[in-house]
């Protein structure tokens, strides 16, 4: 069985690793008539194309930047950041195999049989966050009026911005994707017109848990999907360095993807291979990898110049409130 791990010690660039992995995986999939591995190849090709043909990202980022400039004009008293990233190869590979493992495990537990290939394929058609942008806002206390609550004011502004975003981007060649009832918002601050497009992790969670508004767009120019997340500074702190930080999230996913007690080994090749690939990725010692422009002392101290592990940044914009900085361009 071919795994990504086999290619991470050659000193190659991410693109060369991807090309070799895809070529070998496709050849093996055809030999073994493994339809899920062919889906896996197509998944990896999407990442390869993002890294190879990134000229469309420049055009896409410019359109996102127009919303940044809109916000700077409409909300001169707010501080906010815009960030963008392409999902890292390692995390994307973990996610693909994790989806296979979780879906087959849960289906088998519920039905006592394995899902069909078409059902697994359908589950794997949901990747929409290879490209993701994040908007984080904060209300400087110097702009609060007497009696105003900072959390209420930030929430009001966040939902107000969320109400404008879909229409703004649709005028520039994007199409908002329906959320199909996932985490449907109950907030009165979100307008009825845009409510079907947002996954609202704010109104469904307590202050201690992950909170964010998520919306997915299809970029008609590049024919690719992208996700936009909207948060306040406090929500971002919880997600990045608080109780909902990515390490905690990964640990939860890791425990779910280690489950195989209900699945007898050798009965479902799709589960077995995805499980093995996932376990090998979880066992990586990053300091021993030899990938061009990547280095690590251990699994925490990482210098990732190629986006192998942490993803590739594509849009760093920061706007301080007008009180602090008059420069927009």
C-alpha positions as CSV (number, residue, x, y, z in Angstrom):
1,X,0.0,0.0,0.0
2,X,1.3,3.4,-1.0
3,X,1.2,6.2,1.6
4,X,2.3,9.9,1.7
5,X,4.9,9.0,4.3
6,X,6.9,7.1,1.7
7,X,7.7,10.4,-0.1
8,X,8.5,12.7,2.8
9,X,12.2,11.8,3.2
10,X,13.6,12.4,-0.3
11,X,14.5,16.1,-0.1
12,X,12.0,16.9,-2.8
13,X,9.7,19.9,-3.0
14,X,6.0,19.6,-2.2
15,X,5.1,19.6,-5.9
16,X,7.5,16.8,-6.7
17,X,6.2,14.8,-3.8
18,X,2.6,15.3,-4.9
19,X,3.4,14.3,-8.5
20,X,5.1,11.1,-7.5
21,X,2.5,10.2,-4.9
22,X,-0.4,10.8,-7.4
23,X,1.4,8.8,-10.2
24,X,2.1,5.8,-8.0
25,X,-1.3,5.9,-6.3
26,X,-3.1,6.0,-9.6
27,X,-1.2,3.1,-11.0
28,X,-1.8,1.0,-7.9
29,X,-5.5,2.0,-7.9
30,X,-5.9,0.9,-11.5
31,X,-4.1,-2.4,-10.8
32,X,-6.3,-3.2,-7.8
33,X,-9.5,-1.6,-9.2
34,X,-9.7,0.6,-6.1
35,X,-12.2,3.3,-6.9
36,X,-11.7,5.2,-3.6
37,X,-8.0,5.5,-4.4
38,X,-8.9,7.1,-7.7
39,X,-11.0,9.6,-5.8
40,X,-8.0,10.1,-3.6
41,X,-5.9,10.9,-6.7
42,X,-8.4,13.5,-7.9
43,X,-8.4,15.0,-4.4
44,X,-4.6,15.4,-4.5
45,X,-4.7,16.8,-8.0
46,X,-6.8,19.7,-6.7
47,X,-4.1,20.5,-4.2
48,X,-1.4,20.2,-6.9
49,X,-3.2,22.6,-9.2
50,X,-3.6,25.1,-6.4
51,X,0.1,25.1,-5.8
52,X,1.1,25.0,-9.5
53,X,-1.3,27.5,-11.1
54,X,-1.7,30.1,-8.4
55,X,-2.2,33.1,-10.7
56,X,-5.9,32.9,-10.1
57,X,-5.2,33.4,-6.4
58,X,-3.8,36.8,-7.1
59,X,-7.1,37.8,-8.9
60,X,-9.1,36.2,-6.2
61,X,-7.2,37.9,-3.4
62,X,-7.7,41.3,-5.2
63,X,-11.5,40.7,-5.1
64,X,-11.3,39.8,-1.4
65,X,-9.2,43.0,-0.9
66,X,-12.0,45.0,-2.3
67,X,-14.2,43.9,0.6
68,X,-11.3,44.8,2.9
69,X,-11.3,48.3,1.5
70,X,-15.1,48.5,1.7
71,X,-14.9,47.6,5.4
72,X,-12.1,50.2,6.0
73,X,-14.5,52.8,4.6
74,X,-17.7,51.7,6.3
75,X,-16.1,50.9,9.7
76,X,-13.2,53.2,10.2
77,X,-13.4,52.8,14.0
78,X,-13.0,49.0,13.8
79,X,-9.7,47.1,13.8
80,X,-9.7,44.0,11.7
81,X,-7.5,41.5,9.9
82,X,-7.9,39.5,6.7
83,X,-5.9,36.3,6.3
84,X,-6.0,33.6,3.7
85,X,-4.3,30.1,3.4
86,X,-4.2,27.0,1.2
87,X,-4.6,23.9,3.4
88,X,-1.4,22.1,4.0
89,X,-0.7,18.8,2.3
90,X,-0.3,16.8,5.5
91,X,-3.5,18.1,7.0
92,X,-5.4,17.6,3.8
93,X,-4.2,14.0,3.6
94,X,-5.2,13.5,7.2
95,X,-8.6,14.9,6.5
96,X,-9.3,12.7,3.5
97,X,-8.4,9.5,5.2
98,X,-10.1,10.6,8.4
99,X,-13.4,11.1,6.5
100,X,-13.2,7.6,5.0
101,X,-12.5,6.0,8.4
102,X,-15.2,8.0,10.3
103,X,-17.8,7.4,7.7
104,X,-17.3,3.7,7.3
105,X,-17.0,3.2,11.1
106,X,-20.2,5.1,11.9
107,X,-22.1,3.5,9.0
108,X,-21.0,0.0,10.1
109,X,-21.9,0.6,13.7
110,X,-25.4,1.9,12.7
111,X,-26.3,-0.6,10.0
112,X,-24.1,-3.7,10.6
113,X,-22.8,-3.6,7.1
114,X,-20.3,-1.6,5.0
115,X,-21.4,1.4,2.9
116,X,-21.3,1.1,-0.9
117,X,-18.5,2.6,-2.9
118,X,-21.0,5.2,-4.2
119,X,-21.9,6.2,-0.7
120,X,-18.3,6.6,0.3
121,X,-17.7,8.7,-2.8
122,X,-20.6,10.9,-1.9
123,X,-19.1,11.5,1.5
124,X,-15.8,12.5,0.0
125,X,-17.4,15.1,-2.3
126,X,-17.7,17.7,0.5
127,X,-14.2,19.3,0.5
128,X,-14.8,23.0,0.2
129,X,-12.0,24.5,2.3
130,X,-8.7,24.0,0.4
131,X,-8.7,27.8,0.1
132,X,-9.9,29.6,3.2
133,X,-10.1,33.3,4.3
134,X,-10.6,34.6,7.8
135,X,-12.0,38.0,8.8
136,X,-11.4,38.9,12.4
137,X,-12.8,42.2,13.9
138,X,-12.2,44.0,17.2
139,X,-13.8,47.2,18.6
140,X,-11.2,49.4,20.3
141,X,-12.5,50.4,23.7
142,X,-11.8,54.1,22.8
143,X,-14.7,53.9,20.4
144,X,-17.2,52.5,22.8
145,X,-19.9,54.9,23.9
146,X,-21.0,55.1,27.5
147,X,-23.2,52.1,28.5
148,X,-22.2,50.0,25.4
149,X,-21.1,46.4,25.9
150,X,-18.1,45.5,23.8
151,X,-19.2,41.9,23.1
152,X,-22.7,43.1,22.0
153,X,-21.2,45.8,19.8
154,X,-18.7,43.4,18.2
155,X,-21.4,40.8,17.6
156,X,-23.7,43.4,16.0
157,X,-20.9,44.5,13.7
158,X,-19.9,40.9,12.8
159,X,-23.4,39.9,11.8
160,X,-23.8,43.2,9.9
161,X,-20.7,42.4,7.9
162,X,-21.9,38.8,7.4
163,X,-25.1,40.2,5.9
164,X,-23.2,42.3,3.3
165,X,-20.5,39.8,2.3
166,X,-22.5,37.3,0.1
167,X,-24.0,40.0,-2.1
168,X,-20.7,41.9,-2.3
169,X,-18.8,38.9,-3.5
170,X,-21.6,37.7,-5.8
171,X,-21.2,40.9,-7.7
172,X,-17.6,40.0,-8.3
173,X,-18.0,36.5,-9.7
174,X,-18.6,34.3,-6.6
175,X,-21.6,32.2,-5.8
176,X,-22.6,31.5,-2.2
177,X,-23.2,27.8,-1.5
178,X,-26.2,26.8,0.6
179,X,-25.3,25.4,4.0
180,X,-28.2,22.9,3.6
181,X,-29.3,23.3,7.2
182,X,-25.9,22.6,8.8
183,X,-25.5,24.7,12.0
184,X,-28.4,26.9,10.8
185,X,-28.4,30.3,12.5
186,X,-31.0,31.3,15.0
187,X,-29.6,34.8,15.5
188,X,-32.0,37.7,14.8
189,X,-28.9,39.7,13.7
190,X,-28.5,37.5,10.6
191,X,-30.8,38.5,7.8
192,X,-33.3,36.0,6.3
193,X,-31.8,36.5,2.8
194,X,-28.3,35.2,3.8
195,X,-29.3,32.8,6.6
196,X,-29.4,29.7,4.3
197,X,-25.7,30.2,3.4
198,X,-24.1,30.5,6.8
199,X,-23.0,27.8,9.3
200,X,-23.4,29.6,12.6
201,X,-21.0,28.2,15.3
202,X,-21.8,31.3,17.4
203,X,-25.4,30.9,18.4
204,X,-25.1,27.2,18.9
205,X,-22.1,27.2,21.3
206,X,-21.2,28.6,24.7
207,X,-18.5,31.3,25.1
208,X,-15.9,28.7,26.0
209,X,-16.3,26.7,22.8
210,X,-15.4,27.3,19.2
211,X,-17.3,30.2,17.7
212,X,-17.3,31.5,14.2
213,X,-19.5,32.2,11.1
214,X,-18.6,30.0,8.1
215,X,-19.7,30.5,4.5
216,X,-18.6,28.8,1.3
217,X,-18.3,30.4,-2.1
218,X,-17.7,29.0,-5.5
219,X,-15.3,31.2,-7.5
220,X,-16.6,31.1,-11.0
221,X,-13.4,32.5,-12.5
222,X,-11.1,29.8,-11.1
223,X,-13.8,27.1,-10.8
224,X,-12.8,26.4,-7.2
225,X,-14.4,26.6,-3.8
226,X,-13.3,28.8,-0.9
227,X,-14.4,29.2,2.6
228,X,-14.7,32.5,4.5
229,X,-14.7,32.5,8.3
230,X,-15.8,35.6,10.4
231,X,-14.9,36.0,14.0
232,X,-14.4,38.6,16.7
233,X,-11.0,38.9,18.3
234,X,-12.2,37.0,21.4
235,X,-13.6,34.2,19.3
236,X,-10.3,34.0,17.4
237,X,-8.3,33.8,20.7
238,X,-10.5,30.9,21.9
239,X,-9.9,29.2,18.5
240,X,-6.2,29.8,18.3
241,X,-4.9,29.8,21.9
242,X,-7.9,28.9,24.1
243,X,-10.0,25.9,24.8
244,X,-11.0,25.4,21.1
245,X,-7.4,25.7,19.8
246,X,-6.4,23.6,16.8
247,X,-4.3,21.2,18.9
248,X,-7.3,20.3,21.0
249,X,-9.4,19.9,17.9
250,X,-6.8,17.6,16.4
251,X,-6.6,15.5,19.5
252,X,-10.4,15.0,19.4
253,X,-10.2,14.1,15.7
254,X,-7.3,11.8,16.4
255,X,-9.2,9.8,19.0
256,X,-12.1,9.4,16.6
257,X,-9.9,8.3,13.8
258,X,-8.1,5.7,16.0
259,X,-11.3,3.8,16.4
260,X,-11.3,0.4,14.7
261,X,-12.6,-1.9,17.5
262,X,-15.9,-2.4,15.6
263,X,-14.3,-3.1,12.2
264,X,-12.6,-6.5,11.8
265,X,-9.3,-6.2,10.0
266,X,-9.3,-7.5,6.4
267,X,-13.1,-7.1,5.7
268,X,-13.1,-3.6,4.2
269,X,-10.0,-2.6,2.2
270,X,-11.1,1.0,2.0
271,X,-11.3,1.3,5.8
272,X,-8.1,-0.6,6.3
273,X,-6.0,1.5,3.9
274,X,-7.4,4.8,5.1
275,X,-6.9,3.8,8.7
276,X,-3.3,2.8,8.1
277,X,-2.5,6.0,6.1
278,X,-4.0,8.0,8.9
279,X,-2.1,6.2,11.7
280,X,1.2,6.6,9.8
281,X,0.6,10.4,9.5
282,X,-0.2,10.7,13.2
283,X,3.1,8.9,13.9
284,X,5.2,11.3,11.9
285,X,8.3,12.8,13.6
286,X,8.5,16.1,11.8
287,X,12.1,16.7,12.7
288,X,13.1,13.7,10.6
289,X,11.3,14.8,7.4
290,X,13.4,15.9,4.5
291,X,11.2,18.2,2.4
292,X,12.6,21.2,0.6
293,X,11.9,24.4,2.5
294,X,10.7,22.6,5.6
295,X,12.4,22.1,9.0
296,X,11.4,21.2,12.5
297,X,13.1,20.7,15.8
298,X,10.2,18.6,17.1
299,X,6.4,18.4,16.4
300,X,5.9,21.9,18.0
301,X,8.9,23.9,16.8
302,X,8.4,24.0,13.0
303,X,9.8,26.3,10.3
304,X,7.4,25.6,7.5
305,X,8.5,27.6,4.5
306,X,6.5,25.6,2.0
307,X,3.2,25.0,3.6
308,X,3.7,21.3,4.1
309,X,2.3,21.2,7.6
310,X,0.7,24.6,8.5
311,X,-0.6,25.6,5.1
312,X,0.5,28.4,2.8
313,X,-0.5,32.0,3.6
314,X,-1.9,33.9,0.6
315,X,-3.6,37.0,2.0
316,X,-2.2,39.0,5.0
317,X,-4.1,42.3,5.4
318,X,-4.4,44.3,8.6
319,X,-6.4,47.4,9.3
320,X,-6.1,49.3,12.5
321,X,-9.0,51.6,13.5
322,X,-8.9,55.1,12.0
323,X,-8.0,56.4,15.4
324,X,-4.7,54.4,15.2
325,X,-3.9,54.4,11.4
326,X,-5.3,56.5,8.6
327,X,-3.6,54.4,5.8
328,X,-5.9,52.1,3.8
329,X,-3.6,51.3,0.8
